[in-house]
């Protein structure tokens, strides 16, 4: 069973940066679409950014466009989420997910679809 492992979360001041990583030890990710999702207390999980298998197509939620960048290194079986200009409203648990069969990365993010999910990593943006 494929297991996704997130890392890179932490406490950062507003305006700061973090880079999250998503890996699947012992498994290859290059045939899967990967997405980053987040959930704040009392709120629904939302799709932040999703990426195609090759990395050539990406989707971003409006709230993070221009600040977050998703990328993948299939040679390292790792997907990254570079988060810049962080705001307190970016706080939450960030999860990565992998989807085997879905039409588009936008659909993956908007519908919050994934066949496999990680345990999440906490991101807190606070002064």
Order of alpha helices (4+ residues) and beta strands (2+ residues): beta-beta-beta-beta-beta-beta-beta-beta-beta-alpha-beta-beta
